[in-house]
Amino acid sequence: MPAFEALRLIRSDRFVAAQFDAGSAALVVLRKYIDLVLAGDPIDASTVEGLA
């Protein structure tokens, strides 16, 4: 499944985060950041700071 399509599944239920496992370095990403990526808008430091 393509990554973008997999991330869209986050919106289909009550998920609050997604965990990506690249070998032994697991990374948890909160849903608000995934929603930001899926919106397709440019992301810069001020956008991320505004999500706090």
C-alpha positions as CSV (number, residue, x, y, z in Angstrom):
1,M,0.0,0.0,0.0
2,P,1.4,3.4,-0.9
3,A,2.4,5.5,2.1
4,F,0.0,8.4,1.3
5,E,-2.9,6.0,1.1
6,A,-1.9,4.3,4.3
7,L,-1.8,7.7,6.1
8,R,-5.3,8.5,4.9
9,L,-6.5,5.5,6.9
10,I,-5.6,7.5,10.0
11,R,-8.6,9.7,9.3
12,S,-10.9,6.7,9.1
13,D,-11.0,5.9,12.9
14,R,-10.1,7.3,16.3
15,F,-6.4,7.0,15.8
16,V,-4.3,9.6,17.7
17,A,-0.9,8.6,16.3
18,A,0.9,6.3,13.8
19,Q,4.1,4.4,14.5
20,F,6.6,4.0,11.8
21,D,9.3,1.3,12.4
22,A,12.4,1.7,10.4
23,G,14.4,-1.2,11.8
24,S,15.1,-0.6,15.4
25,A,14.3,3.2,15.4
26,A,10.5,3.4,15.9
27,L,9.0,6.8,15.3
28,V,5.6,7.9,16.6
29,V,3.9,10.7,14.8
30,L,0.8,12.5,16.2
31,R,-2.3,12.7,14.0
32,K,-2.2,16.5,13.9
33,Y,1.1,16.3,12.0
34,I,-0.2,13.6,9.7
35,D,-3.3,15.7,9.0
36,L,-1.0,18.6,8.1
37,V,0.9,16.5,5.6
38,L,-2.4,15.1,4.0
39,A,-3.7,18.7,3.6
40,G,-1.0,19.2,1.0
41,D,-0.2,22.7,2.1
42,P,3.4,23.8,2.5
43,I,4.9,23.1,5.9
44,D,7.4,25.4,7.5
45,A,8.6,26.1,11.1
46,S,5.8,28.6,11.8
47,T,3.1,26.2,10.7
48,V,4.5,23.5,13.0
49,E,4.9,25.9,15.9
50,G,1.2,26.9,15.5
51,L,0.1,23.4,16.2
52,A,1.3,23.4,19.8
